[in-house]
Amino acid sequence: MKTSIVSYLVKRFLRFDSEQPFIFLSALLAFLGISLGVMVLIVAMALMNGFDNEFRKKLTIMNYPLTIIPKFYGAVNENLLLDLESKFSNLKFSPYVQSSVMARSGSKLEGGYIFGVDFKSEAEVNSVLKEAIKDKHFDKFDVLIGKSLKEELNLYSGDKLMYIFTHVEPGGMSVTPKIKRFNINGIFDSGLSAYDKAYSYTTLSSLQTMMHLPSNQYSGIHIFSGDPHNDILKIKKYLPQSVTIKGWWEDNVNFFAALELEKVSLFIVLMLIILIAAINIISSLLMTVMNRRSEIALLLSLGATSAEIKKVFLYLGIVIGISGILAGIVFGLSGLWILGTFDIIHLPKDVYPTSTLPLDLSLKDFLSIICGAFIIVVVSSFYPAKKASEVDILTVLRNE
């Protein structure tokens, strides 16, 4: 049997048969099921990647790419800062002083952290603050608060906000917490409500005064790096034993591990849609084999080999499957374009890091979807093709 005859038989078996319409209907359902499965997988993987990248971007900004923190009191100081700036001129550094506080407005309390920073330096390592402060000038005891804290406590720029510091100082026969009213001079919006509620920023001198720290001593140094995974290794070599450095990802390992596990689980579950659709391929091919038994037996009696008959039905299943995969790719990419172009779905920004659907289909995920679907199609086509090649010529022709 020549290859052209194989192609002819594949085309012939794909045609609609008015006497056996259920065979064509089963093949059509298999085609639609595979198309739907591939389309849903493409959209779902793009969404998972989009949310993953959006969270990474937001967390990188608010957790800072790299942070130097002291192991001992007073280990991070101006001398260390100047030394790092001279050795790593390609990086941006911003010293800070940090304290845990309770923000109070009326009867409402919110816990969090207040950072004392040099706003000019901080704007170079934190794009969220850069957008919030713009041309603002911050005097002593001015504070920049997050959007979520503003809404929670019903505050506005120019209002006073009381901070209760966790550090205490002696007063008579007891110790009392430090309390200071700050003037709200701006609002920032990071897109992450937990950070917008917990983080506040004031001037470096303000917090050094509250903490009774000298002007050349800091709680740590924020660092902006375009390649933090490599730069952290370089900086470690120059740091003294009294300080350490951490990357933004070290505080979020479990979070991103959970996202990755969720992504893999979703991929497997949605791949079952294609697997279920492949069952229709098996049933369609088996019905074709049963309906064409006499033709198969005749072809075998005329000299066709079992391998050639197997190839016909294997190609038949692959054609149905690949057609479904290609249609699914077209539908999936079209869906991504529609979701990315038109604001169809609006997300609550207090829950997600963005109000629009973030979409990012990686080449790795795209190829995994195509390869996974193709393997399922080939495996599903193999059994019916094998059964077709095992048709007993004498039995079939005698009965026919």
Secondary structure as the mmCIF struct_conf table of DSSP 4:
data_model
#
loop_
_struct_conf.conf_type_id
_struct_conf.id
_struct_conf.beg_label_comp_id
_struct_conf.beg_label_asym_id
_struct_conf.beg_label_seq_id
_struct_conf.end_label_comp_id
_struct_conf.end_label_asym_id
_struct_conf.end_label_seq_id
HELX_RH_AL_P HELX_RH_AL_P1 THR A 3 LEU A 14
BEND BEND1 ARG A 15 ARG A 15
TURN_TY1_P TURN_TY1_P1 SER A 18 GLU A 19
HELX_RH_AL_P HELX_RH_AL_P2 PRO A 21 ASN A 63
BEND BEND2 PRO A 65 PRO A 65
STRN STRN1 LEU A 66 PRO A 70
BEND BEND3 LYS A 71 PHE A 72
TURN_TY1_P TURN_TY1_P2 TYR A 73 GLY A 74
BEND BEND4 VAL A 76 VAL A 76
STRN STRN2 ASN A 77 ASN A 77
HELX_RH_AL_P HELX_RH_AL_P3 GLU A 78 LYS A 87
TURN_TY1_P TURN_TY1_P3 SER A 89 ASN A 90
BEND BEND5 LEU A 91 LEU A 91
STRN STRN3 LYS A 92 SER A 105
TURN_TY1_P TURN_TY1_P4 GLY A 106 SER A 107
STRN STRN4 LYS A 108 VAL A 117
HELX_RH_AL_P HELX_RH_AL_P4 PHE A 119 VAL A 125
HELX_RH_AL_P HELX_RH_AL_P5 SER A 127 ILE A 133
TURN_TY1_P TURN_TY1_P5 LYS A 134 ASP A 135
TURN_TY1_P TURN_TY1_P6 LYS A 140 PHE A 141
STRN STRN5 ASP A 142 GLY A 146
HELX_RH_AL_P HELX_RH_AL_P6 LYS A 147 LEU A 153
TURN_TY1_P TURN_TY1_P7 ASN A 154 ASN A 154
TURN_TY1_P TURN_TY1_P8 SER A 157 GLY A 158
STRN STRN6 LYS A 160 GLY A 171
TURN_TY1_P TURN_TY1_P9 GLY A 172 MET A 173
STRN STRN7 SER A 174 PHE A 188
BEND BEND6 GLY A 191 GLY A 191
HELX_RH_AL_P HELX_RH_AL_P7 SER A 193 ALA A 198
STRN STRN8 TYR A 199 THR A 203
HELX_RH_AL_P HELX_RH_AL_P8 LEU A 204 MET A 211
TURN_TY1_P TURN_TY1_P10 HIS A 212 HIS A 212
TURN_TY1_P TURN_TY1_P11 SER A 215 ASN A 216
STRN STRN9 GLN A 217 GLN A 217
BEND BEND7 SER A 219 SER A 219
STRN STRN10 GLY A 220 PHE A 224
BEND BEND8 GLY A 226 ASP A 227
HELX_RH_AL_P HELX_RH_AL_P9 PRO A 228 TYR A 238
BEND BEND9 LEU A 239 LEU A 239
TURN_TY1_P TURN_TY1_P12 GLN A 241 SER A 242
STRN STRN11 VAL A 243 GLY A 247
HELX_RH_3T_P HELX_RH_3T_P1 TRP A 248 ASP A 251
BEND BEND10 ASN A 252 ASN A 252
HELX_RH_AL_P HELX_RH_AL_P10 VAL A 253 ASN A 291
TURN_TY1_P TURN_TY1_P13 ARG A 292 ARG A 292
HELX_RH_AL_P HELX_RH_AL_P11 ARG A 293 SER A 301
TURN_TY1_P TURN_TY1_P14 LEU A 302 GLY A 303
HELX_RH_AL_P HELX_RH_AL_P12 SER A 306 THR A 341
BEND BEND11 PHE A 342 PHE A 342
TURN_TY1_P TURN_TY1_P15 LYS A 349 VAL A 351
BEND BEND12 TYR A 352 PRO A 353
BEND BEND13 SER A 355 THR A 356
HELX_RH_AL_P HELX_RH_AL_P13 LEU A 363 SER A 389
TURN_TY1_P TURN_TY1_P16 GLU A 390 GLU A 390
HELX_RH_AL_P HELX_RH_AL_P14 ILE A 393 ASN A 399
#
